[in-house]
Amino acid sequence: MKRFFYSESIKNFLKSSIDIIIGQLSLNNEFSLEKTQRESWVQQIEILKSILVNKHGKVFFEFSIPRMGQRIDVVLLINNVVFVLEFKVGEKEYLSSAIDQVWDYALDLKNFHE
C-alpha cells in the first residue's frame, strides 16, 4: 500500500500540469472523489506552485497516517526539514482545532514514521 496519493520532486512537480497531478491524485484515491475535494486539490497545487519556485526537495499529497486513520494534505521535505501542511480551503479564520490537527500529524510523523 502506498502511503500517499502523489509524490514527486519539487522540480518535477513544478513542471507538471495541474491536470497530470490531479490525474495521479484521482487514480490513487480509493475513496469517492467529490467535486469539493478535486477543487481543493487544484487550489493546493496552485498555491504550492507559486511558493515552491527555487526550492529543492520532495512533495507528497494525501500522506497516510495509518495509526490515526488520517491523511495529511501535503508533506514537504525541503533541506532536511519536514513541513506538514493542512489546507482549510474556504476558511476565513485559523481555528485551534486545525492547529491541533497539524500538531498531532507532526508528532505522529516524528514518533512513528521513518
Secondary structure, DSSP 8 states (H G I E B T S, - for coil): --S-SEEEEHHHHHHS-HHHHHHHHHHH--S---HHHHHHHHHHHHHHHHH-TT--EEEEEEEEETTTTEEEEEEEEETTEEEEE---TT-SS--HHHHHHHHHHHHHHHHH--
